[in-house]
């Protein structure tokens, strides 16, 4: 069994994972440092052209793994 090239694997993953991974890269890369705010859910919907459900799943995944803290307002 041959493995897929990395570019194919990336597009095969669900959109919420790609959003999560992109936000995680931005956190690691310093674009969103400690105490910084990531874009709001509606901003992420527009940025990634995704549904609110997909964006919320990505954000919840990041919260669940301790990458971000979700606050209202």
C-alpha positions in Angstrom: 0.0 0.0 0.0 1.4 3.4 -1.0 1.0 6.4 1.0 -0.5 9.6 -0.5 1.7 12.6 -1.1 1.6 15.2 1.7 -0.4 17.7 -0.4 -3.2 15.1 -1.0 -3.3 14.2 2.7 -3.8 17.8 3.6 -6.8 18.2 1.3 -8.3 14.9 2.4 -8.6 16.1 6.0 -11.8 17.7 7.2 -12.0 21.5 6.9 -12.3 22.0 10.7 -8.9 20.2 11.1 -7.3 22.4 8.4 -8.6 25.5 10.1 -7.5 24.2 13.5 -4.0 23.4 12.1 -3.7 26.7 10.4 -4.6 28.6 13.6 -2.2 26.4 15.6 0.6 27.2 13.1 -0.2 30.9 13.6 0.0 30.5 17.4 3.3 28.6 17.2 4.7 31.1 14.7 3.9 34.0 17.0 1.1 35.7 15.0 -1.1 35.1 18.0 1.0 35.3 21.1 0.1 34.8 24.8 -2.9 37.0 25.6 -3.6 37.9 22.0 -7.0 37.5 20.5 -7.6 35.3 17.5 -10.3 36.5 15.1 -13.9 36.2 16.1 -16.0 33.2 14.9 -17.7 35.4 12.3 -14.3 36.7 11.1 -13.0 33.1 10.8 -16.2 32.1 8.9 -15.4 34.8 6.3 -11.6 34.1 6.3 -11.9 30.4 5.8 -15.2 30.5 3.8 -16.6 27.9 6.2 -19.8 27.4 8.1 -20.1 28.6 11.7 -20.4 24.9 12.8 -17.1 24.1 11.2 -15.3 27.1 12.7 -16.7 26.3 16.1 -15.5 22.7 15.9 -12.0 23.9 15.1 -12.1 26.5 17.9 -13.5 23.9 20.4 -10.7 21.5 19.4 -8.1 24.1 20.1 -9.7 24.9 23.5 -9.9 21.2 24.4 -6.2 20.8 23.8 -5.3 24.0 25.8 -4.1 26.1 22.8 -6.6 28.8 23.4 -9.2 29.9 26.0 -12.6 30.9 24.8 -14.2 34.0 26.3 -17.4 35.7 25.5 -17.5 39.3 24.4 
